């Protein structure tokens, strides 16, 4: 696997970050990290190429609303949103490409309502998996 472990490798991710924040300056502030992700590219020897991507995380009481605002602004299809959970913790996640850079959105929340999911795409009175909720 080929990767760029110098600061220059972050230039595209930094540019995409500036573009996203400039284009959507009125949206809630995400927790921003950058990490290397496998791209669809291959180098001259056929090895996979790692590129720097962006991760927008949402952790506050408004995490799901913040996640949804960014999802809509970035044009991510609601059907592409995935739901995961472990114990009392749950999250919604979606991946896209912005300005040529992989970008993931993740909204974290607590399953405070037992097995009822509090998420903008699911009726809060319907347990996950029933009635077409997030899976």
Helices and strands as residue ranges (DSSP letters): G 7-10, H 11-23, E 31-42, E 48-58, H 63-73, G 78-80, E 82-86, E 89-98, E 101-110
